[in-house]
Amino acid sequence: MKSLPPALAAHLAGGATTLCWCWRLVRRDGATMGFTDHDRDLEFDGTAFEAAAGFEASEIRDTVGLAVDNLEVTSALSSERLTEAHLAAGLYDDARVEIFRVNWRDTAQRVLMRAGSIGEVRRAGTTFAAEVRGLSHYLQQTKGRLYQYGCDADLGDARCGVDTGGAAFRGTGTVVAASSDRRFTAAGIEGFAADFFTRGLLRFTSGDAAGQAIEVKAHTASGGVATIELWQPARGPLVAGQAFEVTAGCDKHIETCAGKFGNSVNFRGFPHMPGNDILVRVARSGGA
């Protein structure tokens, strides 16, 4: 049950109300923006809430227990701050969302109705629908370590210990030609073998995607030409001369850790754990 500020409670009890919805989005890069279904811009808590952005919300449902409470927000891409390119680039993935019920005559009279994060986003033409997940969905995510063959450390972090800032595991290059917003040929990394950067992290340092970091899906090298394919689209079109830096990739296997990085002493998996072969093994005469 919501606890209403006394002034807002008195306003609701008066019968005639002047209420609107306000949404505040905080992206993982720290960018904050606000939207409202009111016909004028509003401002509170240091956030400007843009009017006429086309936002609409489905009904809000709360359930008892730890089930994930969801609602859906739909909008047209009518705001200059909310672009299709940014949605496609994943800038709003897992963005924090706060939904307020506000008296637009006095924005001090407001109540936080729901806090959560952006889940699945569907786009169609100039409109999109975003799922807003309740905070309880974080309780369904795995925490701590897993008993598994593969390493659960991130390459270069404190548990791994590999120095990915050195020239041996880092390359810099530029885009030569792009066939899509995820695939391009590159100059400057021809000296690295194919697959060296597969599963690595590429960060653009110039162009519309400057500052964006994306995992490398595939790194191929043929005839002196290096090709990079990314898991997610770049933010903005890829153009010739666009600069990037990329770090080596790791498939989390002990053989790669030892052979590629010489770091098996810090391997954070369990390569000798028994597998399914133990379950199907049968006793044989003369066997161990």
N, C-alpha and C positions, 0 to 999 in steps of 0.2 A: 504494500500500500504506500502510495506516494505521500510524503509530508510536504504540504504546500506552505510557502511563505504567507504570513498573515494578510499582507496586502493583496496577494493574488487570490487567496481564499475569499476575501471580502469582495473582490471584483467578480469572481464566479458566482457568488451568492447574490449579486445584484441583478442577475437575470440577463441583461444586455451586456454582451462581452465583445471585446476587441482583441481577438486572439489570432495568432498565426504560428506557423512552424518555422524553425530555424535549424539548419544543419551546419555543423562545423566539421571540416575534414582536416586532419593533420597527417601529411604524408610522412613516409619513413625518412625522407631527406630533410624534414623539418618544415617544409612549406605548409602554411596554414591558410585556409580559405573558408569563407562562409557563404551560405545561400539561404534564401527565404522565399516562401510562397506569398509574402506580402507584396503590395504593389509599389513600395518604397524601400530604399536601402535602410538597413538598421545597423546599429553598432553597440556592442557590449563586450566586456572582458577583453578589450583590445583587438577584437576581430570585427571586420566589416562584413556584413551579411548582404550579399548582392540580391537585389530583387529581379523579378521577371527572368529567372534562369530556367524556368520550366520544370522545377523539381516537384515531384509528387511522391507520396509515400503510401505504401499499403498499410492495412490496419496493424497496430502493434499488439502482439499477444505475449503475455507472460505466463510461464508455467512453473509449477512447484517442482523442485528437484534440480538435477544437474543436466537436464536435457537442454540442447542448444536452441535458444529462441532466435528466430530469424524474422526479418521483414525485408521488403524490397523497395528500393528507391528508383524511380524512373525519371528521365529528363531528356530534353533535347539538347544538343550541343550548341546552345545559344550563348554561352558565356565565353568571353575571350580567354578566361583563365582555365577553361575546361575544354581541351582539344582532343580530337580523335587520336592524334599522334601520341599524346601523353598516355591515353588509355591503352593504346596498343603496345606502348613501350613498357607497361607495367608499373608506371609511377604511382598508381593508386592501389596496387596490390597490398593488402593487409594494412591499409591506411586506417587510422583511428577515426571513428565517427561519433559525434555527440549530437543528439537530437533534443531540441528544447521546444517547450510550449511557452510562448511569449505573449505578453500584452504589448502590442505594438505602440500603444499610447504612452506606456511607461515600461521600458525594457528591463527595469529593475525588478518588475513583477514577472518572474519566469521560473520554470522548473525543468530540471533535466529529466527527460522521459526515458531515454535509452542511451547507453554507451556500448560501443562494440567496434567491429572492424569490418572492412570491405572484404567480401569473399569473392564469389564468382561474378564476373561482369560479362554481360551479353550485349553485343552491338548489332544494330540493324539500321543502315543508312545514317541518318543524322541523329538517331536516338540511341539511348543505352539504358539498360536495367542493371542495377548493382544490388547484390545481396548484402545485407548488413547482418553480420553474425553477432550473437550475444557473447559476452566475455567468457561464458562457460565452455566455449569451444576450445579454448586453450588447455582445458583440463583433459581433452582427448588426445593431446599431442604427447609424444614420447619424451620423457625427461630422464636425464642421467645416461648411463652407458648401456650398451647392448652387448650381450655375449655373442659374438659373431666372428666370422673369418676375417672380414675386412676391417681396416683401420677406421676409427671414428673421429680422428683428428682432422682439422683443416690444414692443408699444406701451408707451412710457414707460420702457424700459430705457436703459442708457447709450449704446447704439448708435443708438437711435431719437432720444432727446433731447426728446420731447414731454413737457411737464409735465402729467401726468394728475391732479395734485392740485388744479388750479384748478377754479373753478366752471364754466368753459366745457366741460370734458370729464368732469365728475363730477356725479352726482345722488344725492340721498338721498331715501328714501321709506319708505312702510309698505305692508304687505299689506292690501288691502281685502277680497278674497274669493279663496279658492283652489279651483280645480276639480280639482286633483290635487297630488301632491307635487312637480310640475315646472312647473305653469302657474298663474298667479294674476294678478288685476288689482291695480294699484298706485296709490297716491296720492302726490303730491309730485314726479312727473317728467312732468307733463302738458305742461310747456313745451318738451319736447324732441320733435323730429320723429320719425316712425316710422322704425325701423331704425337710429336713432342709436346705440343700445346693443347692436344685434345683433353678435355675436362679441366683445362686451365681457366684463368680469368683474364678477360680482355677489357681494358678501360680506354675509352676514347679521350684524347687530350685536346682535340680541336673539332670544329664543326658544330652542327646542331646537337650532336650527342655528347658533347664535351662533358666529362665527369660521369657518364653512365658506364657502369661495369656489368658485363654480361658473360656468362659461362660459355666456353667454346664447346660446341657440339662435335666438330670434326676439323682436323688440320691435315691437309694433304699437300704433298710436294711432288711435282712431276715435271721433268724437263726444265728444272730451274725456276718453276713458277709455283709459288705458295698460295694455297687457297684456304680461307677461313670460313667456316659456317658456324653461326651462333645459335644458341637455343632460343633466344628471344629477339624480336626485331629491334633495330636501333631506333633511338628517338630522333626522328628526322631522316631525310634522305642521305644515303652514303654517297659521297662525291670524291672524285680523284684528288689526291693530296691530303685527305683527312688523316690526321695522325692518331696513333694509338700505341699503347704499351700492353704487353701480354706476358703472363707468367706461365711456367710449365704446369702441365696437368699431371694428376696422379690418379690411378685407378684403384687405389686403396689395397693393393695386393702386396704381400710380403716380398715377392720377387721384384716388383717395381721399386719398392722402398729400398731394397738392398742394391739392386743393379743400377737404377737411374739416379738415386739420391745418396747412396751409401749411408743410409740412416736407419738400418734395421734395429739398432739398439733402442730407438724411440718408437718403434712400431706399436700402435695402440689397438691392434686387433688380437685375435686368438687363433693363429694359423694352425695350431695343432689340436684344436678341439675335435672331438669325434663327430663324424657326419653320418649320413644315411647308410654308408657302407658298413658301419658297425652293426646296424640294426639287421641287415640282411646277411651278415656273415654266418656261416655254419661251421660246425666242427668237422675236421677232416683227419683221417688217420695219418699220423706222422706230422701233422701241422703244429705250429707253435700255439 
